Amino acid sequence: MENEIKSIQGKNRFKEMGFIKFLFFSTLFFLTFPLSIIFCLVFLGLYETKQLVIVLIKDYIQTMFIILILCLSIITFITYYLVSLFN
């Protein structure tokens, strides 16, 4: 019985969502932010709300990291291109 409870608690259904479905949930969550926390707490419970917030934060950090790498790559390319033009 205790193993079943731990396996249910360890499962995070928000990590297993598809891209489009998670995009919809995250957009809706951030657009209605204060109300979405209250809604999640009431209808999903504290544990699933915590899981959702953790997944959203990880997704946000991952997105910012990808944007940073992309910007650095573009800046590097432009810099090398401009240096090669003036040499």
C-alpha positions as YAML, in Angstrom:
chain: A
units: angstrom
residues:
- id: 1
  name: MET
  ca: [0.00, 0.00, 0.00]
- id: 2
  name: GLU
  ca: [2.75, 2.44, 0.91]
- id: 3
  name: ASN
  ca: [4.66, 1.65, -2.32]
- id: 4
  name: GLU
  ca: [1.55, 2.44, -4.37]
- id: 5
  name: ILE
  ca: [1.17, 5.82, -2.69]
- id: 6
  name: LYS
  ca: [4.84, 6.68, -3.32]
- id: 7
  name: SER
  ca: [4.59, 5.66, -6.97]
- id: 8
  name: ILE
  ca: [1.48, 7.79, -7.45]
- id: 9
  name: GLN
  ca: [3.12, 10.77, -5.71]
- id: 10
  name: GLY
  ca: [6.31, 10.35, -7.75]
- id: 11
  name: LYS
  ca: [4.44, 10.53, -11.07]
- id: 12
  name: ASN
  ca: [4.24, 13.99, -12.61]
- id: 13
  name: ARG
  ca: [1.58, 14.13, -15.31]
- id: 14
  name: PHE
  ca: [2.64, 17.60, -16.41]
- id: 15
  name: LYS
  ca: [6.05, 16.30, -17.58]
- id: 16
  name: GLU
  ca: [4.33, 13.75, -19.79]
- id: 17
  name: MET
  ca: [2.17, 16.28, -21.66]
- id: 18
  name: GLY
  ca: [2.69, 16.91, -25.34]
- id: 19
  name: PHE
  ca: [4.16, 20.16, -26.61]
- id: 20
  name: ILE
  ca: [0.89, 21.76, -27.79]
- id: 21
  name: LYS
  ca: [-1.05, 20.80, -24.67]
- id: 22
  name: PHE
  ca: [1.70, 22.08, -22.36]
- id: 23
  name: LEU
  ca: [2.00, 25.27, -24.41]
- id: 24
  name: PHE
  ca: [-1.72, 25.84, -23.94]
- id: 25
  name: PHE
  ca: [-1.56, 25.18, -20.18]
- id: 26
  name: SER
  ca: [1.52, 27.34, -19.61]
- id: 27
  name: THR
  ca: [0.14, 30.24, -21.66]
- id: 28
  name: LEU
  ca: [-3.17, 30.09, -19.85]
- id: 29
  name: PHE
  ca: [-1.37, 29.86, -16.51]
- id: 30
  name: PHE
  ca: [0.83, 32.91, -17.12]
- id: 31
  name: LEU
  ca: [-1.95, 35.03, -18.65]
- id: 32
  name: THR
  ca: [-4.20, 34.52, -15.63]
- id: 33
  name: PHE
  ca: [-1.41, 34.24, -13.08]
- id: 34
  name: PRO
  ca: [-2.87, 35.19, -9.69]
- id: 35
  name: LEU
  ca: [-6.15, 33.47, -10.41]
- id: 36
  name: SER
  ca: [-4.49, 30.39, -11.88]
- id: 37
  name: ILE
  ca: [-2.61, 29.67, -8.65]
- id: 38
  name: ILE
  ca: [-5.85, 29.83, -6.67]
- id: 39
  name: PHE
  ca: [-7.66, 27.72, -9.27]
- id: 40
  name: CYS
  ca: [-4.91, 25.09, -9.22]
- id: 41
  name: LEU
  ca: [-4.83, 24.98, -5.44]
- id: 42
  name: VAL
  ca: [-8.60, 24.51, -5.21]
- id: 43
  name: PHE
  ca: [-9.12, 22.02, -8.04]
- id: 44
  name: LEU
  ca: [-5.78, 20.21, -8.33]
- id: 45
  name: GLY
  ca: [-4.56, 20.28, -4.76]
- id: 46
  name: LEU
  ca: [-1.31, 21.41, -3.23]
- id: 47
  name: TYR
  ca: [0.85, 18.55, -4.54]
- id: 48
  name: GLU
  ca: [-0.19, 18.81, -8.21]
- id: 49
  name: THR
  ca: [0.01, 22.62, -8.09]
- id: 50
  name: LYS
  ca: [3.56, 22.30, -6.82]
- id: 51
  name: GLN
  ca: [4.36, 19.88, -9.65]
- id: 52
  name: LEU
  ca: [2.87, 22.25, -12.23]
- id: 53
  name: VAL
  ca: [4.81, 25.25, -10.93]
- id: 54
  name: ILE
  ca: [8.06, 23.27, -10.88]
- id: 55
  name: VAL
  ca: [7.56, 22.12, -14.48]
- id: 56
  name: LEU
  ca: [6.68, 25.68, -15.57]
- id: 57
  name: ILE
  ca: [9.80, 27.08, -13.90]
- id: 58
  name: LYS
  ca: [12.01, 24.42, -15.51]
- id: 59
  name: ASP
  ca: [10.45, 25.16, -18.90]
- id: 60
  name: TYR
  ca: [10.99, 28.91, -18.43]
- id: 61
  name: ILE
  ca: [14.64, 28.43, -17.44]
- id: 62
  name: GLN
  ca: [15.21, 26.10, -20.39]
- id: 63
  name: THR
  ca: [13.63, 28.63, -22.77]
- id: 64
  name: MET
  ca: [15.77, 31.48, -21.41]
- id: 65
  name: PHE
  ca: [18.90, 29.32, -21.75]
- id: 66
  name: ILE
  ca: [18.08, 28.52, -25.38]
- id: 67
  name: ILE
  ca: [17.42, 32.20, -26.13]
- id: 68
  name: LEU
  ca: [20.74, 33.14, -24.49]
- id: 69
  name: ILE
  ca: [22.67, 30.58, -26.55]
- id: 70
  name: LEU
  ca: [20.91, 31.73, -29.73]
- id: 71
  name: CYS
  ca: [21.69, 35.40, -29.03]
- id: 72
  name: LEU
  ca: [25.34, 34.62, -28.26]
- id: 73
  name: SER
  ca: [25.61, 32.61, -31.48]
- id: 74
  name: ILE
  ca: [24.15, 35.47, -33.52]
- id: 75
  name: ILE
  ca: [26.42, 38.04, -31.85]
- id: 76
  name: THR
  ca: [29.46, 35.82, -32.46]
- id: 77
  name: PHE
  ca: [28.54, 35.34, -36.12]
- id: 78
  name: ILE
  ca: [27.99, 39.08, -36.66]
- id: 79
  name: THR
  ca: [31.26, 39.92, -34.90]
- id: 80
  name: TYR
  ca: [33.29, 37.49, -36.99]
- id: 81
  name: TYR
  ca: [31.56, 38.65, -40.14]
- id: 82
  name: LEU
  ca: [32.26, 42.34, -39.42]
- id: 83
  name: VAL
  ca: [35.88, 41.63, -38.50]
- id: 84
  name: SER
  ca: [36.39, 39.72, -41.75]
- id: 85
  name: LEU
  ca: [34.89, 42.61, -43.74]
- id: 86
  name: PHE
  ca: [37.34, 45.18, -42.37]
- id: 87
  name: ASN
  ca: [40.47, 43.05, -42.62]
...
